[in-house]
């Protein structure tokens, strides 16, 4: 499984323009790490989105997590949420990715 994280918006949006998403391949993880990532992805995928603030926030970040489990599993799944409407499960996945992807938090 390959998981990538792209961030958009926020106060430093111009610094991220043209930057490729950070990607992680689970083949490089321990079995425990890969299991935790799989659990977090599934929880974020099935969580009900929350309502955001009307009109959003001008400096809010948006996040796109793409999960590619291979062609045998129907192609990639894309999860998108923002600072103003993020579920707790998506936030947990985002934190995990930011800790394990070297460039994700930059």
Buried (B, 14 or more C-beta within 10 A) or exposed (E): BBBBBBBBBBEEEEEBEEEEBBBBEBEEBEEEBBEBBBBBBBBBBEBEEEEBEEEBEEEBBBBBBBBBBEEEEEEBBEBBBBBBBBBEBBBBBBEBBBEBBEEBEE
